[in-house]
């Protein structure tokens, strides 16, 4: 079922309100910002975010498919950015069990210049 974007007064579409607490931390504009946030976030908080998003990821994806990638309403863009951040969190949770990769260069030593557009 596709939800009405205008029926929510928050920063996410109606039906996704329980994810609102994650918007400030995880709804970053670029891939580099999402990576840095993951690297600087305590692991238990990453797991909490990942589990909350993973539980709603399929439903969020179905909802977002109704919009062109480069022309989403603000609420849908925020939800999409949370899905992208969930991918970053998945690396930490599913692969490394830590915010960063052990024995890798520190996060400030690398900068991702270009990511998938328009959500970098």
Biotite code that builds the C-alpha atoms (Angstrom):
import biotite.structure as struc

atoms = struc.array([
    struc.Atom([0.000, 0.000, 0.000], chain_id="A", res_id=1, res_name="UNK", atom_name="CA", element="C"),
    struc.Atom([1.413, 3.392, -1.002], chain_id="A", res_id=2, res_name="UNK", atom_name="CA", element="C"),
    struc.Atom([1.087, 6.021, 1.683], chain_id="A", res_id=3, res_name="UNK", atom_name="CA", element="C"),
    struc.Atom([0.113, 9.664, 1.297], chain_id="A", res_id=4, res_name="UNK", atom_name="CA", element="C"),
    struc.Atom([3.119, 11.951, 1.819], chain_id="A", res_id=5, res_name="UNK", atom_name="CA", element="C"),
    struc.Atom([0.947, 14.871, 2.910], chain_id="A", res_id=6, res_name="UNK", atom_name="CA", element="C"),
    struc.Atom([-0.652, 12.998, 5.820], chain_id="A", res_id=7, res_name="UNK", atom_name="CA", element="C"),
    struc.Atom([2.399, 13.358, 8.071], chain_id="A", res_id=8, res_name="UNK", atom_name="CA", element="C"),
    struc.Atom([3.512, 16.541, 9.796], chain_id="A", res_id=9, res_name="UNK", atom_name="CA", element="C"),
    struc.Atom([6.964, 15.154, 10.676], chain_id="A", res_id=10, res_name="UNK", atom_name="CA", element="C"),
    struc.Atom([10.156, 14.766, 8.729], chain_id="A", res_id=11, res_name="UNK", atom_name="CA", element="C"),
    struc.Atom([9.252, 11.264, 7.500], chain_id="A", res_id=12, res_name="UNK", atom_name="CA", element="C"),
    struc.Atom([6.223, 9.995, 5.583], chain_id="A", res_id=13, res_name="UNK", atom_name="CA", element="C"),
    struc.Atom([3.148, 8.861, 7.504], chain_id="A", res_id=14, res_name="UNK", atom_name="CA", element="C"),
    struc.Atom([3.602, 5.377, 8.855], chain_id="A", res_id=15, res_name="UNK", atom_name="CA", element="C"),
    struc.Atom([7.344, 5.770, 9.478], chain_id="A", res_id=16, res_name="UNK", atom_name="CA", element="C"),
    struc.Atom([7.114, 8.015, 12.541], chain_id="A", res_id=17, res_name="UNK", atom_name="CA", element="C"),
    struc.Atom([8.972, 5.576, 14.811], chain_id="A", res_id=18, res_name="UNK", atom_name="CA", element="C"),
    struc.Atom([12.107, 6.237, 12.740], chain_id="A", res_id=19, res_name="UNK", atom_name="CA", element="C"),
    struc.Atom([12.003, 10.014, 13.422], chain_id="A", res_id=20, res_name="UNK", atom_name="CA", element="C"),
    struc.Atom([14.535, 9.796, 16.313], chain_id="A", res_id=21, res_name="UNK", atom_name="CA", element="C"),
    struc.Atom([17.165, 8.653, 13.800], chain_id="A", res_id=22, res_name="UNK", atom_name="CA", element="C"),
    struc.Atom([16.754, 11.483, 11.279], chain_id="A", res_id=23, res_name="UNK", atom_name="CA", element="C"),
    struc.Atom([19.105, 14.000, 12.925], chain_id="A", res_id=24, res_name="UNK", atom_name="CA", element="C"),
    struc.Atom([21.936, 11.498, 13.299], chain_id="A", res_id=25, res_name="UNK", atom_name="CA", element="C"),
    struc.Atom([21.602, 9.382, 10.165], chain_id="A", res_id=26, res_name="UNK", atom_name="CA", element="C"),
    struc.Atom([19.891, 11.397, 7.397], chain_id="A", res_id=27, res_name="UNK", atom_name="CA", element="C"),
    struc.Atom([23.121, 12.716, 5.863], chain_id="A", res_id=28, res_name="UNK", atom_name="CA", element="C"),
    struc.Atom([23.373, 14.226, 2.410], chain_id="A", res_id=29, res_name="UNK", atom_name="CA", element="C"),
    struc.Atom([26.412, 12.367, 1.089], chain_id="A", res_id=30, res_name="UNK", atom_name="CA", element="C"),
    struc.Atom([28.037, 8.966, 1.225], chain_id="A", res_id=31, res_name="UNK", atom_name="CA", element="C"),
    struc.Atom([31.079, 10.454, 2.944], chain_id="A", res_id=32, res_name="UNK", atom_name="CA", element="C"),
    struc.Atom([28.930, 12.037, 5.670], chain_id="A", res_id=33, res_name="UNK", atom_name="CA", element="C"),
    struc.Atom([27.096, 8.753, 6.229], chain_id="A", res_id=34, res_name="UNK", atom_name="CA", element="C"),
    struc.Atom([30.424, 6.908, 6.475], chain_id="A", res_id=35, res_name="UNK", atom_name="CA", element="C"),
    struc.Atom([31.809, 9.468, 8.939], chain_id="A", res_id=36, res_name="UNK", atom_name="CA", element="C"),
    struc.Atom([28.703, 9.273, 11.101], chain_id="A", res_id=37, res_name="UNK", atom_name="CA", element="C"),
    struc.Atom([28.979, 5.514, 11.250], chain_id="A", res_id=38, res_name="UNK", atom_name="CA", element="C"),
    struc.Atom([32.659, 5.743, 12.140], chain_id="A", res_id=39, res_name="UNK", atom_name="CA", element="C"),
    struc.Atom([32.006, 8.236, 14.949], chain_id="A", res_id=40, res_name="UNK", atom_name="CA", element="C"),
    struc.Atom([28.906, 6.576, 16.429], chain_id="A", res_id=41, res_name="UNK", atom_name="CA", element="C"),
    struc.Atom([29.181, 4.141, 19.348], chain_id="A", res_id=42, res_name="UNK", atom_name="CA", element="C"),
    struc.Atom([28.547, 0.583, 18.182], chain_id="A", res_id=43, res_name="UNK", atom_name="CA", element="C"),
    struc.Atom([25.423, -0.013, 20.346], chain_id="A", res_id=44, res_name="UNK", atom_name="CA", element="C"),
    struc.Atom([23.771, 3.027, 18.706], chain_id="A", res_id=45, res_name="UNK", atom_name="CA", element="C"),
    struc.Atom([24.648, 1.707, 15.253], chain_id="A", res_id=46, res_name="UNK", atom_name="CA", element="C"),
    struc.Atom([23.022, -1.631, 16.106], chain_id="A", res_id=47, res_name="UNK", atom_name="CA", element="C"),
    struc.Atom([19.892, 0.108, 17.426], chain_id="A", res_id=48, res_name="UNK", atom_name="CA", element="C"),
    struc.Atom([19.567, 2.139, 14.214], chain_id="A", res_id=49, res_name="UNK", atom_name="CA", element="C"),
    struc.Atom([20.314, -0.838, 11.972], chain_id="A", res_id=50, res_name="UNK", atom_name="CA", element="C"),
    struc.Atom([17.715, -3.052, 13.646], chain_id="A", res_id=51, res_name="UNK", atom_name="CA", element="C"),
    struc.Atom([15.024, -0.356, 13.502], chain_id="A", res_id=52, res_name="UNK", atom_name="CA", element="C"),
    struc.Atom([15.695, 0.381, 9.831], chain_id="A", res_id=53, res_name="UNK", atom_name="CA", element="C"),
    struc.Atom([16.128, -3.237, 8.781], chain_id="A", res_id=54, res_name="UNK", atom_name="CA", element="C"),
    struc.Atom([12.686, -4.035, 10.196], chain_id="A", res_id=55, res_name="UNK", atom_name="CA", element="C"),
    struc.Atom([11.142, -1.377, 7.921], chain_id="A", res_id=56, res_name="UNK", atom_name="CA", element="C"),
    struc.Atom([13.519, -1.476, 4.936], chain_id="A", res_id=57, res_name="UNK", atom_name="CA", element="C"),
    struc.Atom([11.333, -3.470, 2.562], chain_id="A", res_id=58, res_name="UNK", atom_name="CA", element="C"),
    struc.Atom([8.269, -1.361, 3.304], chain_id="A", res_id=59, res_name="UNK", atom_name="CA", element="C"),
    struc.Atom([10.311, 1.835, 2.945], chain_id="A", res_id=60, res_name="UNK", atom_name="CA", element="C"),
    struc.Atom([11.692, 0.661, -0.392], chain_id="A", res_id=61, res_name="UNK", atom_name="CA", element="C"),
    struc.Atom([8.219, -0.088, -1.736], chain_id="A", res_id=62, res_name="UNK", atom_name="CA", element="C"),
    struc.Atom([7.036, 3.337, -0.577], chain_id="A", res_id=63, res_name="UNK", atom_name="CA", element="C"),
    struc.Atom([9.978, 5.149, -2.191], chain_id="A", res_id=64, res_name="UNK", atom_name="CA", element="C"),
    struc.Atom([9.593, 3.401, -5.547], chain_id="A", res_id=65, res_name="UNK", atom_name="CA", element="C"),
    struc.Atom([6.653, 5.682, -6.339], chain_id="A", res_id=66, res_name="UNK", atom_name="CA", element="C"),
    struc.Atom([8.987, 8.682, -6.708], chain_id="A", res_id=67, res_name="UNK", atom_name="CA", element="C"),
    struc.Atom([11.656, 9.536, -9.286], chain_id="A", res_id=68, res_name="UNK", atom_name="CA", element="C"),
    struc.Atom([15.080, 9.440, -7.640], chain_id="A", res_id=69, res_name="UNK", atom_name="CA", element="C"),
    struc.Atom([15.808, 13.079, -8.432], chain_id="A", res_id=70, res_name="UNK", atom_name="CA", element="C"),
    struc.Atom([12.349, 14.420, -7.532], chain_id="A", res_id=71, res_name="UNK", atom_name="CA", element="C"),
    struc.Atom([11.317, 13.094, -4.100], chain_id="A", res_id=72, res_name="UNK", atom_name="CA", element="C"),
    struc.Atom([9.354, 15.126, -1.570], chain_id="A", res_id=73, res_name="UNK", atom_name="CA", element="C"),
    struc.Atom([11.432, 16.134, 1.473], chain_id="A", res_id=74, res_name="UNK", atom_name="CA", element="C"),
    struc.Atom([9.892, 13.466, 3.725], chain_id="A", res_id=75, res_name="UNK", atom_name="CA", element="C"),
    struc.Atom([10.652, 10.762, 1.169], chain_id="A", res_id=76, res_name="UNK", atom_name="CA", element="C"),
    struc.Atom([14.215, 12.073, 0.754], chain_id="A", res_id=77, res_name="UNK", atom_name="CA", element="C"),
    struc.Atom([14.757, 11.773, 4.506], chain_id="A", res_id=78, res_name="UNK", atom_name="CA", element="C"),
    struc.Atom([13.504, 8.190, 4.447], chain_id="A", res_id=79, res_name="UNK", atom_name="CA", element="C"),
    struc.Atom([15.722, 7.400, 1.457], chain_id="A", res_id=80, res_name="UNK", atom_name="CA", element="C"),
    struc.Atom([18.766, 8.837, 3.254], chain_id="A", res_id=81, res_name="UNK", atom_name="CA", element="C"),
    struc.Atom([17.953, 6.629, 6.249], chain_id="A", res_id=82, res_name="UNK", atom_name="CA", element="C"),
    struc.Atom([17.949, 3.599, 3.941], chain_id="A", res_id=83, res_name="UNK", atom_name="CA", element="C"),
    struc.Atom([21.324, 4.630, 2.546], chain_id="A", res_id=84, res_name="UNK", atom_name="CA", element="C"),
    struc.Atom([22.632, 5.063, 6.098], chain_id="A", res_id=85, res_name="UNK", atom_name="CA", element="C"),
    struc.Atom([21.289, 1.621, 6.971], chain_id="A", res_id=86, res_name="UNK", atom_name="CA", element="C"),
    struc.Atom([23.634, 0.236, 4.307], chain_id="A", res_id=87, res_name="UNK", atom_name="CA", element="C"),
    struc.Atom([26.541, 1.900, 6.093], chain_id="A", res_id=88, res_name="UNK", atom_name="CA", element="C"),
    struc.Atom([25.324, 0.540, 9.434], chain_id="A", res_id=89, res_name="UNK", atom_name="CA", element="C"),
    struc.Atom([24.983, -2.937, 7.906], chain_id="A", res_id=90, res_name="UNK", atom_name="CA", element="C"),
    struc.Atom([28.712, -2.972, 7.168], chain_id="A", res_id=91, res_name="UNK", atom_name="CA", element="C"),
    struc.Atom([29.451, -2.232, 10.811], chain_id="A", res_id=92, res_name="UNK", atom_name="CA", element="C"),
    struc.Atom([26.932, -4.753, 12.177], chain_id="A", res_id=93, res_name="UNK", atom_name="CA", element="C"),
    struc.Atom([27.135, -7.614, 9.697], chain_id="A", res_id=94, res_name="UNK", atom_name="CA", element="C"),
    struc.Atom([30.832, -7.515, 8.838], chain_id="A", res_id=95, res_name="UNK", atom_name="CA", element="C"),
    struc.Atom([32.949, -5.720, 11.416], chain_id="A", res_id=96, res_name="UNK", atom_name="CA", element="C"),
    struc.Atom([30.938, -5.735, 14.662], chain_id="A", res_id=97, res_name="UNK", atom_name="CA", element="C"),
    struc.Atom([32.493, -2.296, 15.177], chain_id="A", res_id=98, res_name="UNK", atom_name="CA", element="C"),
    struc.Atom([31.957, 1.241, 13.839], chain_id="A", res_id=99, res_name="UNK", atom_name="CA", element="C"),
    struc.Atom([35.112, 1.107, 11.716], chain_id="A", res_id=100, res_name="UNK", atom_name="CA", element="C"),
    struc.Atom([37.313, -1.434, 10.031], chain_id="A", res_id=101, res_name="UNK", atom_name="CA", element="C"),
    struc.Atom([40.065, -2.673, 12.268], chain_id="A", res_id=102, res_name="UNK", atom_name="CA", element="C"),
    struc.Atom([43.589, -1.934, 11.002], chain_id="A", res_id=103, res_name="UNK", atom_name="CA", element="C"),
    struc.Atom([42.315, 0.482, 8.340], chain_id="A", res_id=104, res_name="UNK", atom_name="CA", element="C"),
    struc.Atom([43.352, 4.121, 7.891], chain_id="A", res_id=105, res_name="UNK", atom_name="CA", element="C"),
    struc.Atom([41.565, 6.464, 10.301], chain_id="A", res_id=106, res_name="UNK", atom_name="CA", element="C"),
    struc.Atom([38.335, 7.930, 8.960], chain_id="A", res_id=107, res_name="UNK", atom_name="CA", element="C"),
    struc.Atom([39.821, 11.429, 8.659], chain_id="A", res_id=108, res_name="UNK", atom_name="CA", element="C"),
    struc.Atom([42.520, 10.087, 6.316], chain_id="A", res_id=109, res_name="UNK", atom_name="CA", element="C"),
    struc.Atom([40.015, 9.213, 3.576], chain_id="A", res_id=110, res_name="UNK", atom_name="CA", element="C"),
    struc.Atom([37.376, 11.330, 1.871], chain_id="A", res_id=111, res_name="UNK", atom_name="CA", element="C"),
    struc.Atom([34.784, 9.980, -0.519], chain_id="A", res_id=112, res_name="UNK", atom_name="CA", element="C"),
    struc.Atom([34.502, 12.750, -3.115], chain_id="A", res_id=113, res_name="UNK", atom_name="CA", element="C"),
    struc.Atom([31.687, 11.459, -5.313], chain_id="A", res_id=114, res_name="UNK", atom_name="CA", element="C"),
    struc.Atom([28.926, 9.016, -4.582], chain_id="A", res_id=115, res_name="UNK", atom_name="CA", element="C"),
    struc.Atom([25.707, 7.955, -6.225], chain_id="A", res_id=116, res_name="UNK", atom_name="CA", element="C"),
    struc.Atom([23.837, 11.023, -7.382], chain_id="A", res_id=117, res_name="UNK", atom_name="CA", element="C"),
    struc.Atom([21.672, 12.872, -6.484], chain_id="A", res_id=118, res_name="UNK", atom_name="CA", element="C"),
    struc.Atom([22.153, 11.562, -2.952], chain_id="A", res_id=119, res_name="UNK", atom_name="CA", element="C"),
    struc.Atom([25.949, 11.464, -3.057], chain_id="A", res_id=120, res_name="UNK", atom_name="CA", element="C"),
])
